[in-house]
Amino acid sequence: MTDPFHFYEPRKGHGLPHDPFKAIIAPRPIGWVSSHNGEGRLNLAPYSFFNAFCAAPPIIGFASAGWKDSVANIEATGEFCWHLATRTLAEKMNTSSASVGADVDEFALAGLTPAASNVVKVPRVLEAPVSFECRLTQLIQLESADGEKLDNWLVLGEVVGVHIDKHMLDDGIYQTAAAEPILRAGGPATYYTINESVRFEMERPDNSGQ
């Protein structure tokens, strides 16, 4: 009987035209992170390995392949900001991903406005409908299953300030699809967004009797 599954061991290669791992873990929210170094030089960069990890206190994190400017800046200052990347801001977000020198200000490169934060010293992107001010909690070098240290760094930060455009609130409830957040998916240039047409409701099971 023919096996209906394509199986591979990642260390031996996937045998496909494009690595499916990033497409399977999808769609992935974008970690659009601003930081600055000890002298105040600004940096803004997107990371496709990003998510939320704790609700109380709120903790978010992103992983960087290589010791990049964002990681170095956050290690030095202990602060960063995260921004919601939306369909309207997609091209500017993409511009900020350019491989440029540490002396280049990606805010200026992408035509974005740095705005003063309320709690941390790192500026946020004024145009973003949602932004988080964060303080570093952990900076972790990732390891393989056999203990090999990887050139990949997980940055975790506690959210200490939240900015939400009031247009995203309906009777005080944040409307997830209203901003058309963009999400990274499979393929070298593939993104998705969401809208109300794909919404569905599902209540959690009632376990009160157990």
C-alpha positions as CSV (number, residue, x, y, z in Angstrom):
1,M,0.0,0.0,0.0
2,T,1.4,3.4,-0.9
3,D,2.0,5.6,2.1
4,P,-0.3,8.7,1.7
5,F,2.0,10.8,3.8
6,H,5.2,12.6,2.7
7,F,7.7,11.9,5.5
8,Y,11.1,13.4,6.0
9,E,13.7,14.0,8.7
10,P,14.6,17.7,8.6
11,R,18.3,17.1,9.1
12,K,18.3,15.0,6.0
13,G,16.4,17.5,3.8
14,H,12.7,17.7,2.9
15,G,13.0,16.7,-0.7
16,L,10.5,19.3,-1.8
17,P,10.8,22.5,-3.9
18,H,10.4,24.7,-0.8
19,D,10.8,23.9,2.9
20,P,7.2,23.2,4.1
21,F,7.9,23.9,7.8
22,K,7.2,27.6,7.7
23,A,4.1,27.0,5.6
24,I,2.7,24.4,8.0
25,I,3.2,26.7,11.1
26,A,0.9,29.2,9.5
27,P,-0.2,31.8,9.3
28,R,2.5,33.4,11.5
29,P,2.0,36.9,13.0
30,I,4.9,39.3,12.4
31,G,7.2,40.6,15.1
32,W,7.7,44.1,13.8
33,V,10.2,45.4,16.3
34,S,11.7,48.8,17.0
35,S,14.8,49.2,19.2
36,H,17.7,51.5,19.6
37,N,21.3,51.2,20.7
38,G,23.0,52.9,23.6
39,E,23.5,56.0,21.6
40,G,19.9,56.2,20.6
41,R,20.4,55.0,16.9
42,L,17.0,53.6,15.8
43,N,16.3,50.2,14.3
44,L,13.1,48.7,12.9
45,A,12.9,45.2,11.6
46,P,10.2,42.4,11.1
47,Y,10.6,38.9,12.3
48,S,8.4,36.1,11.1
49,F,9.0,33.9,14.1
50,F,6.9,35.8,16.7
51,N,4.0,35.1,19.1
52,A,2.5,35.7,22.5
53,F,3.5,33.4,25.4
54,C,1.9,34.5,28.6
55,A,-1.2,36.6,29.5
56,A,-0.5,37.7,33.1
57,P,1.9,39.4,32.8
58,P,1.6,39.7,29.0
59,I,4.8,38.4,27.5
60,I,5.6,38.3,23.7
61,G,8.7,37.0,22.0
62,F,10.5,36.7,18.6
63,A,13.3,34.6,17.4
64,S,16.2,36.0,15.3
65,A,18.3,33.9,13.0
66,G,21.7,35.4,13.8
67,W,22.8,38.0,16.2
68,K,21.2,41.0,14.5
69,D,20.9,44.7,15.4
70,S,17.6,44.2,17.1
71,V,19.0,41.6,19.4
72,A,22.1,43.5,20.2
73,N,20.1,46.7,20.9
74,I,17.6,44.9,23.1
75,E,20.4,43.2,25.1
76,A,22.1,46.7,25.6
77,T,19.0,48.6,26.6
78,G,16.5,46.0,27.8
79,E,13.7,47.6,25.9
80,F,11.8,47.3,22.5
81,C,8.4,48.0,20.9
82,W,6.3,45.7,18.8
83,H,3.9,46.9,16.1
84,L,0.9,45.3,14.4
85,A,1.8,44.9,10.7
86,T,-1.3,45.6,8.6
87,R,-2.2,45.4,4.9
88,T,-2.0,49.2,4.7
89,L,1.5,49.1,6.2
90,A,2.7,45.9,4.4
91,E,5.0,47.6,1.9
92,K,6.6,49.8,4.5
93,M,7.1,46.8,6.8
94,N,8.8,45.0,3.9
95,T,11.0,48.0,3.2
96,S,12.2,47.9,6.8
97,S,13.4,44.3,6.3
98,A,16.2,45.4,4.0
99,S,19.7,44.2,4.9
100,V,21.3,47.6,5.6
101,G,24.0,48.8,7.9
102,A,23.5,49.5,11.6
103,D,23.8,53.2,10.9
104,V,20.7,53.2,8.7
105,D,17.5,54.3,10.3
106,E,14.7,52.0,9.0
107,F,12.0,54.4,10.2
108,A,13.4,57.0,7.7
109,L,14.1,54.3,5.1
110,A,10.4,53.2,5.2
111,G,8.9,56.6,5.5
112,L,7.5,56.0,9.0
113,T,7.2,58.3,12.0
114,P,8.9,57.5,15.3
115,A,6.6,58.5,18.2
116,A,7.6,58.8,21.8
117,S,6.5,55.8,24.0
118,N,4.9,56.3,27.4
119,V,6.9,53.8,29.5
120,V,10.1,52.8,27.6
121,K,12.6,55.0,25.9
122,V,12.4,53.2,22.5
123,P,10.1,55.1,20.0
124,R,7.2,53.3,18.4
125,V,5.8,53.5,14.9
126,L,3.1,56.2,14.9
127,E,1.3,54.8,11.9
128,A,0.8,51.3,13.5
129,P,-2.8,50.9,14.8
130,V,-1.5,48.8,17.7
131,S,1.9,48.9,19.4
132,F,3.3,47.3,22.6
133,E,6.0,48.8,24.7
134,C,8.2,46.0,26.1
135,R,10.9,45.3,28.6
136,L,13.3,42.4,28.1
137,T,12.6,39.4,30.4
138,Q,14.8,36.7,28.8
139,L,17.3,36.4,26.0
140,I,17.9,32.8,25.2
141,Q,20.3,31.1,22.7
142,L,18.4,28.2,21.2
143,E,19.8,24.7,21.2
144,S,19.1,21.6,19.1
145,A,17.8,18.3,20.7
146,D,21.4,17.1,21.1
147,G,22.5,20.2,22.9
148,E,24.2,22.0,20.0
149,K,24.1,25.8,20.5
150,L,22.5,27.5,17.5
151,D,23.0,30.9,16.0
152,N,19.3,31.6,16.8
153,W,18.2,33.9,19.6
154,L,14.8,34.0,21.4
155,V,13.9,37.4,22.8
156,L,11.1,37.5,25.4
157,G,9.7,40.7,26.7
158,E,6.9,41.8,29.1
159,V,4.4,44.2,27.6
160,V,4.4,47.3,29.9
161,G,2.4,49.6,27.7
162,V,-0.3,49.1,25.0
163,H,-1.4,51.6,22.3
164,I,-4.6,50.8,20.4
165,D,-6.2,53.0,17.8
166,K,-9.7,53.6,19.1
167,H,-11.1,52.8,15.6
168,M,-10.2,49.2,16.4
169,L,-12.6,49.1,19.4
170,D,-16.3,48.4,19.1
171,D,-18.1,48.9,22.4
172,G,-14.7,48.3,24.1
173,I,-14.1,45.0,22.3
174,Y,-10.9,44.9,20.1
175,Q,-11.9,43.9,16.6
176,T,-9.1,41.5,15.4
177,A,-9.9,41.7,11.7
178,A,-10.6,45.5,11.5
179,A,-7.0,46.4,10.9
180,E,-6.4,43.6,8.4
181,P,-3.3,42.2,10.1
182,I,-0.9,40.5,7.7
183,L,0.5,37.1,8.4
184,R,3.5,35.3,7.1
185,A,2.9,32.0,5.3
186,G,4.6,29.4,3.0
187,G,6.6,30.4,0.0
188,P,9.4,32.9,-0.1
189,A,7.1,35.9,-0.6
190,T,3.7,34.7,0.6
191,Y,1.5,36.6,3.1
192,Y,-2.2,36.5,4.1
193,T,-4.6,38.8,5.8
194,I,-7.8,38.2,7.6
195,N,-11.3,39.7,7.4
196,E,-14.8,39.1,8.8
197,S,-15.7,36.7,6.0
198,V,-13.6,33.9,7.6
199,R,-14.9,34.4,11.2
200,F,-16.6,31.7,13.1
201,E,-17.6,31.2,16.8
202,M,-16.9,28.2,19.0
203,E,-17.6,28.0,22.7
204,R,-15.2,26.1,24.9
205,P,-16.7,22.9,26.5
206,D,-18.4,23.3,29.8
207,N,-16.3,21.3,32.3
208,S,-18.0,22.7,35.4
209,G,-19.4,19.2,36.3
210,Q,-16.1,17.5,36.3
